[in-house]
Amino acid sequence: MRIVGLGRRALFLIPSVKVYNPKHSKTRQSIAKTIHNFLLATFGGYTCASGNIYGYYSSEAAEYDELREFRVGFKEDEKKTKVPLLQEFLAKICEDIGEECIYLECGEDAMLVYPR
């Protein structure tokens, strides 16, 4: 048997409708393709879960979203740049698709990433 450790994990959620429909992007880019290219280049791969993933959150009123879940496993480099790179990327995506914030988990930490 062979087991290869992948290191830390990160997970983030994006509203499904905004992942695949470029009309939700200010740049009119395919968010799915943008995410795909970034995750492959930065982490070497990813998984995406779809299906019955939904969430509720409070703002001025209770809100509901159906979501896509993206996951990566990674070993951090010496400068510990991968998590900040992911956070910066998600901040840009957040701004592009007009979301208030994006939910991100890195290891045991959960956070909200807001646009710049």
Protein Blocks (a to p, Z undefined) as FASTA:
>chain_A
ZZddebjaddddddfklmmmmklpmnlpafklmmmmmmmmmnopacddedjdddddddfb
ccddddddddddddddfkopmlmmmmmmmmmmmmmnopabdcddehjbccddddZZ
